Amino acid sequence: MGEYYKKPLSWLLKESQEEGDNSLKRSLSGFQLVMLGLGVIIGAGLFSLTGLAAGNHAGPAVTISFVIAAIGCAFAGLCYAEFASMIPIAGSAYTYAYTTMGELFAWIIGWDLVLEFSVGAATVAISWSNYLVAFLAGYNIHLPPQLVHSPFETFKLADGTVTHGLFNLPAALVIVLMSLVLIRGTKGSAIWNAVVVSLKVGVVLVFIALGWSYIQPANHIPYIPANTGTFGEFGWSGVLRGAGVVFFVFLGFDIVSTAAQEVKNPKRNMPIGILGSLAICTVLFILFSYVMTGLAPYTEFKNSGAPVAIAISHTPYLWLGQVVVLAIVIGYTSVIMVDLWGQSRVFYAMSKDGLLPKIFSDIHPRFRTPWKSNILFCVFISLFAALVPLKVVGEMTSIGTLLAFVIVCAGVWVLRYKSPDAPRAFKTPWVPFVPAMGILSCVAMMISLPADTWLRLIIWMAIGMVIYYGYSKKNSKVRNTLPDRQQER
């Protein structure tokens, strides 16, 4: 029953102090962590999924969806901050679960994070492609529609013919480009991210400031549209499902925790990065969604890949549309980069533990990055982005994120009672209330997601179990090192 082996906290603390050619370089400050979080949070969720959640589920009450999602994130964020200050190791929730609940739970959450970050990067890449098409169209440049749509999407040609896409070429190419940037090194990536984040925050603030004067109160009536008779289509069930969809946008502070092994003074800077980025973005999201749904009727956002462009078309600042779309196209690159960053760091941690082949923890001798892992996921995610529709990948990312948050909240609760004297630079307040509420709010949003999203999660997890029992369990360093009596601890 090696599944119950737990990685001793002493091992993790020792790993966090390792230096050498096969360790990640500590180069990030607290400010850079906040910028890292903002870099991925302000992205596809805000500029694309907000419109989908409003048009398909919540209507103008998408603002309430953001509040619900933010509350769940706040509970989970407090738990993440405690873990990150205790265990400054790459791997995020995977590492925390290994210490508190054992190897099987660690594998489950690690495999879930693979889904979360990989599909998250694909989601943003597809949205990036949508906005690139919109930007180029403003200059009468039109890419072949078959090369910017998934084969599972249909669209009309100029002559009215309905046809299918072939693959989304721009989405695949931007994944390749950002993977190459990551391989070059963490510090350079962080500098690029900081520049792009400044641009994105500026765009959001300008949109809110200029759009506020042109809000049409009639667009907010009714604030919560009547339910259509189907769960999740407007009404309060739609608000809850909308929260599950827009939960994707809060993925950023989760990814901040994957960079723990590359942070200077992680016990101080990790809580700053996690909670700081979460607080700033929550305020921006609520204001942004209120203005967007006030500028245009929520029905116009239904199934739209570029809702910001629609909203701006209802203002006299039509010139601003191209500026904003260009900023979004540039800004999305940082979201994709950070998602890919988080993914490779989780695989790095799992490989170091023997649960995955050594190739995933091989460090480039010059750049000190897990370059082989970056290359593998460059291939996999670029194909995924080219072939799968936006709506599908967005919901898959949300359910993966929510599951990760549930396990982290449970882990803090468990560790607080099993290791009460362990050093904690930051302590989650009001335990067990905070982790319990984090679990309940995240589970509620998971339940609200469509059945086919659950089916995809179950299939993904089944594949993970085959790999665990076929490879990981036999090669686990913890299982092959600790004595048998550790199993039941």
Long-range contacts (C-beta under 8 A, 24 or more apart in sequence): 1-487, 2-103, 2-473, 2-476, 2-479, 2-487, 3-102, 3-103, 3-104, 3-473, 4-102, 4-103, 4-104, 4-487, 4-488, 5-102, 5-103, 5-476, 5-478, 5-479, 5-482, 5-486, 5-487, 6-98, 6-99, 6-100, 6-101, 6-102, 6-103, 6-478, 6-486, 6-489, 7-95, 7-98, 7-99, 7-103, 7-106, 7-353, 7-478, 8-99, 8-482, 9-86, 9-87, 9-99, 9-419, 9-422, 11-478, 12-87, 12-89, 12-95, 12-99, 13-87, 15-89, 15-261, 15-352, 16-87, 16-88, 16-89, 16-260, 16-261, 16-266, 21-363, 21-365, 21-368, 22-361, 22-362, 22-363, 23-261, 23-363, 23-368, 24-90, 24-186, 24-261, 24-262, 24-345, 24-348, 24-363, 24-368, 24-369, 25-185, 25-186, 25-187, 25-262, 25-368, 26-261, 26-262, 26-263, 26-264, 27-186, 27-187, 27-190, 27-262, 27-264, 28-186, 28-187, 28-190, 28-259, 28-262, 28-263, 28-264, 28-269, 29-263, 29-264, 29-269, 30-265, 30-268, 30-269, 30-272, 30-273, 30-276, 32-190, 32-194, 32-273, 33-256, 33-259, 33-263, 33-269, 33-270, 33-272, 33-273, 33-274, 33-276, 33-277, 34-272, 34-273, 34-276, 34-277, 34-280, 35-190, 35-193, 35-194, 35-197, 36-190, 36-193, 36-252, 36-255, 36-256, 36-259, 36-273, 36-277, 36-338, 37-252, 37-253, 37-255, 37-256, 37-273, 37-274, 37-276, 37-277, 37-278, 37-281, 38-197, 38-200, 38-201, 38-252, 38-277, 38-280, 38-281, 39-193, 39-194, 39-196, 39-197, 39-200, 39-252, 39-334, 39-335, 39-337, 39-338, 40-251, 40-252, 40-255, 40-334, 40-335, 40-338, 40-339, 40-342, 41-249, 41-250, 41-251, 41-252, 41-253, 41-277, 41-278, 41-281, 42-197, 42-200, 42-201, 42-204, 42-252, 42-281, 42-284, 42-331, 42-335, 43-124, 43-127, 43-200, 43-249, 43-331, 43-332, 43-334, 43-335, 44-123, 44-124, 44-127, 44-128, 44-248, 44-249, 44-332, 44-335, 44-394, 45-246, 45-248, 45-249, 45-250, 45-251, 45-394, 46-204, 46-249, 46-284, 46-285, 46-288, 47-127, 47-131, 47-306, 47-307, 47-308, 47-328, 47-332, 48-127, 48-130, 48-305, 48-306, 48-307, 48-390, 48-394, 49-123, 49-245, 49-246, 49-248, 49-249, 49-394, 50-246, 50-249, 50-285, 50-288, 50-289, 50-292, 50-307, 51-292, 51-301, 51-304, 51-306, 51-307, 51-308, 51-310, 52-245, 52-301, 52-302, 52-303, 52-304, 52-307, 52-390, 52-391, 52-394, 53-242, 53-245, 53-246, 54-242, 54-289, 54-292, 54-293, 54-298, 54-301, 54-307, 55-298, 55-299, 55-300, 55-301, 55-302, 55-303, 55-304, 55-307, 56-233, 56-302, 56-303, 57-232, 57-233, 57-234, 57-238, 57-239, 57-241, 57-242, 57-245, 58-224, 58-234, 58-238, 58-239, 58-241, 58-242, 58-243, 59-222, 59-223, 59-224, 59-225, 59-234, 59-238, 59-293, 59-298, 60-219, 60-220, 60-221, 60-222, 60-223, 60-224, 60-225, 60-290, 60-293, 60-294, 60-298, 61-223, 61-224, 61-225, 61-238, 61-239, 61-242, 62-239, 62-242, 62-246, 62-289, 62-293, 62-298, 63-286, 63-289, 63-290, 63-293, 64-224, 64-239, 64-243, 65-239, 65-240, 65-242, 65-243, 65-245, 65-246, 66-243, 66-246, 66-282, 66-285, 66-286, 66-289, 67-286, 68-239, 68-240, 68-243, 68-441, 68-445, 69-243, 69-244, 69-246, 69-247, 69-249, 69-250, 69-445, 70-250, 70-278, 70-282, 70-285, 70-286, 71-441, 72-243, 72-247, 72-402, 72-405, 72-438, 72-441, 72-442, 72-445, 73-247, 73-250, 73-253, 73-278, 73-282, 73-405, 74-278, 74-282, 75-409, 75-434, 75-435, 75-437, 75-438, 75-441, 76-405, 76-408, 76-409, 76-438, 76-442, 77-253, 77-274, 77-275, 77-278, 78-275, 78-428, 78-429, 78-434, 78-438, 79-408, 79-409, 79-411, 79-412, 79-428, 79-434, 79-435, 79-438, 80-253, 80-254, 80-257, 80-274, 80-408, 81-270, 81-271, 81-274, 81-275, 81-426, 81-428, 82-412, 82-424, 82-426, 82-427, 82-428, 83-257, 83-408, 83-411, 83-412, 84-256, 84-257, 84-260, 84-266, 84-270, 84-271, 84-274, 84-426, 85-266, 85-267, 85-268, 85-270, 85-271, 85-424, 85-425, 85-426, 86-422, 86-423, 86-424, 86-425, 87-260, 88-260, 88-261, 88-263, 88-266, 88-267, 88-270, 89-260, 89-261, 89-349, 90-258, 90-259, 90-260, 90-261, 90-262, 90-345, 90-346, 90-348, 90-349, 91-258, 91-345, 91-346, 91-348, 91-349, 91-350, 92-254, 92-255, 92-257, 92-258, 92-260, 92-342, 92-345, 92-346, 92-404, 93-254, 93-257, 93-404, 93-405, 93-407, 93-408, 93-411, 94-346, 94-349, 94-350, 95-349, 96-407, 96-408, 96-411, 96-412, 97-407, 97-408, 97-411, 98-353, 98-478, 99-411, 99-415, 100-410, 100-411, 100-412, 100-414, 100-415, 100-418, 101-407, 101-410, 101-411, 101-414, 103-355, 103-473, 103-476, 103-478, 103-479, 104-468, 105-407, 106-353, 106-355, 107-350, 107-355, 107-464, 107-468, 107-472, 108-407, 108-461, 108-464, 109-403, 109-404, 109-407, 110-346, 110-349, 110-350, 110-355, 111-460, 111-461, 111-464, 111-467, 111-468, 112-400, 112-403, 112-404, 112-460, 112-461, 113-342, 113-343, 113-346, 113-400, 113-404, 114-343, 114-346, 114-347, 115-396, 115-397, 115-400, 115-457, 115-460, 116-251, 116-254, 116-397, 116-400, 116-401, 116-404, 117-255, 117-339, 117-340, 117-342, 117-343, 117-346, 118-339, 118-343, 118-377, 118-380, 118-381, 118-384, 119-384, 119-393, 119-396, 119-397, 119-400, 120-248, 120-251, 120-339, 120-397, 120-401, 121-175, 121-336, 121-339, 121-340, 121-343, 121-381, 121-385, 122-171, 122-175, 122-381, 122-384, 122-385, 122-388, 122-393, 123-248, 123-390, 123-393, 123-394, 123-397, 124-332, 124-335, 124-336, 124-339, 125-168, 125-171, 125-172, 125-174, 125-175, 125-332, 125-336, 125-381, 125-382, 125-385, 126-150, 126-168, 126-171, 126-305, 126-385, 126-388, 126-389, 126-390, 126-393, 127-305, 127-332, 127-390, 128-170, 128-171, 128-174, 128-329, 128-332, 128-333, 128-336, 129-168, 129-169, 129-170, 129-171, 129-174, 129-385, 130-305, 130-306, 130-390, 131-305, 131-306, 131-309, 131-325, 131-328, 131-329, 131-332, 132-170, 132-329, 133-170, 134-306, 134-309, 134-325, 135-322, 135-325, 135-326, 135-329, 138-321, 138-322, 138-325, 143-170, 150-386, 150-387, 150-388, 150-389, 151-387, 152-387, 152-388, 152-389, 152-392, 153-389, 167-386, 167-387, 168-385, 168-386, 168-387, 169-386, 171-382, 171-385, 171-386, 172-382, 172-383, 172-385, 172-386, 173-382, 174-332, 174-333, 174-336, 175-336, 175-340, 175-378, 175-381, 175-382, 175-385, 176-378, 176-382, 177-333, 178-333, 178-336, 178-337, 178-340, 179-340, 179-374, 179-375, 179-377, 179-378, 180-378, 181-337, 182-337, 182-340, 182-341, 182-344, 182-369, 182-374, 183-364, 183-367, 183-369, 183-371, 183-374, 183-375, 184-367, 184-369, 185-367, 185-368, 185-369, 186-259, 186-262, 186-341, 186-368, 186-369, 189-337, 189-341, 192-334, 192-337, 193-334, 193-337, 193-338, 196-330, 196-331, 196-333, 196-334, 197-331, 197-334, 199-327, 199-330, 199-331, 200-327, 200-328, 200-331, 200-334, 201-284, 202-327, 203-323, 203-324, 203-327, 203-328, 203-331, 204-284, 204-288, 205-284, 206-320, 206-324, 207-288, 207-291, 207-292, 207-308, 207-311, 207-312, 207-324, 208-284, 208-287, 208-288, 208-291, 210-315, 210-317, 210-320, 211-291, 211-292, 211-294, 211-295, 211-311, 211-312, 211-315, 212-291, 214-295, 214-314, 214-315, 214-316, 215-290, 215-291, 215-294, 215-295, 216-294, 216-295, 216-314, 217-294, 219-293, 219-294, 219-295, 219-296, 219-297, 219-298, 220-293, 220-294, 225-298, 232-448, 232-450, 237-448, 240-444, 240-445, 240-448, 241-448, 241-449, 243-445, 243-448, 244-395, 244-398, 244-399, 244-402, 244-445, 244-446, 244-448, 244-449, 245-394, 245-395, 245-398, 245-449, 246-285, 247-398, 247-401, 247-402, 247-445, 248-394, 248-397, 248-398, 248-401, 249-281, 249-285, 250-278, 250-281, 250-401, 251-339, 251-397, 251-401, 252-277, 252-278, 252-281, 252-338, 253-277, 253-278, 254-342, 254-401, 254-404, 254-405, 255-338, 255-339, 255-341, 255-342, 258-341, 258-342, 258-345, 258-346, 259-341, 259-342, 259-345, 261-345, 267-425, 267-426, 268-425, 270-426, 271-425, 271-426, 303-391, 305-390, 340-374, 340-377, 340-378, 340-381, 343-373, 343-377, 343-381, 344-369, 344-370, 344-373, 344-374, 344-377, 345-370, 347-373, 347-377, 348-373, 352-477, 353-476, 353-477, 353-478, 354-472, 354-475, 354-476, 354-477, 354-478, 354-480, 355-468, 355-471, 355-472, 355-475, 355-476, 356-471, 356-472, 357-471, 392-456, 395-449, 395-450, 395-453, 396-453, 396-456, 396-457, 398-445, 398-449, 398-453, 399-446, 399-449, 399-453, 399-454, 399-457, 400-457, 402-442, 402-443, 402-445, 402-446, 403-442, 403-446, 403-457, 405-438, 405-442, 406-438, 406-439, 406-442, 406-443, 406-446, 408-438, 409-434, 409-435, 409-436, 409-438, 409-439, 409-442, 410-435, 410-439
